[in-house]
Amino acid sequence: MLFRIDTTSSVPLADQIAACARRAVADGSVRPGERLPAARMLADSLGVNVHTVLRGYQRLREEGLIELRRGRGATVVDGAVAQARAQLGERVRAFVADALELGLSEDEVRSLVDSELRA
């Protein structure tokens, strides 16, 4: 699994790390039950603080994509749900990026989503 970050990007490093793992789950290159790289090892290879990697992994855990266990690391959860969640997360991120690029404010983006939820 390849992790790439862009230190010149306005996207926080932890979010970039989470996005790399999310894409790998979404495209099937990382399968349920597989372990993600150890946080210390990944931090060393990317040249970032281990807490940055752990924040990225925590986001994935909150999304239900991985399990974090002390001493066992980060493991992709079993089932197709993880892949579907990852794919949905990528589509949401693309939508938000497109909306912001078109000049919509964050409130306008929220309003679009709210109106779809009410429909």
N, C-alpha and C positions, 0 to 999 in steps of 0.2 A: 504494500500500500504506500502510495506516494503522497506526502504532505508537502504542500508549497504555501508559503506565505509571502505577502508583499508588504514590506515594512514602510513603503511610501503610501500605502492605501489608507483611506480614512476609516476603513472597517477595522474594528479592534482585532488584535491578533488571536484572542481566544475564539472570536466568532469565525475567523478564517480557518482555524484548526478544526472547529466543529463542522464547518461547511465541507472541508476536505473529506472528513469521515462520513458525513451525511451523503455526499455524492457517491462515495465508494459503496455504501449500503444500497443507495437508490439504483445504481447501475449493476449491482450484483457482483462487483469485484471483491467485496467482503461479504461473506455469507454468515447467516445466523450461527452462533456458537463460536465464531472466530474471535480471537483476542486482538484488540488494538495494541499498538506499540506501548510499552511501559512509558509512563509520563516522564520519568527522568531521562530515559533514552531519547525520547522524541524531543524533549526540551534541549538536550545537548546537540542533537543533530540540526535543530532549527535555530539554535543560538538564542533561545528565549528562556525566561524563568520557568521553572517547573510549575509554579502556581498558575501561570498563563495556560499551560496545557491542561491542568486540572480544571480550570474554569471552563475551557472548551468541552472537556469530557463531562462536566457537570451539566452543561446545557443539553448535551445529548442524552444524559440520564433523565433530565426533566422532560424531555420530549418522548421518552419511552423507547429510545433506540438502543441504549446500552445498559448493562448492569455494571455497577462499580462495587468491587469487593476488595477489602483490604487484603493484601497478600496475593490476590488472584488477578488484580488488574481490571481492565475494562473489556467486557465481552459483549458482542452484538447479541441482542435478544433473539430468541427463537421465533420463527413464524414469519408469514408473509406480511403481517401487520407492520413490522419494523421497516420493511422495504417500502410499503405503501406510505407510511408516515414520512419516510425520508424523501420520497418522490413528491409528496404533497408539500413538504417544507421547502423543497427547491422551487416548486411552482409559485409558492407564496412569496419567496424572496425575489424571484424574477418579476412578479407582479408589482411588488413594492418598488423595486429598482426602476422599472419602466414608468410607474406613476410619478416617482420623484424626478426622473429625467424629463418627463413632460411638463414639469413645473408645478405639479400638485403639491399642496402642503400636506403635512402629516394628518391634520384634521380632515382634509378632503379625502385622503386615502381611507381613513377610518370611517368616514361617512359613506363611502362607496361600499365598504365591506358591511357596515351596519344595514344599509338599504337592501343588500342581497340576503342577509340573514333574516330580515323581516319579510322578504318576498315569498 
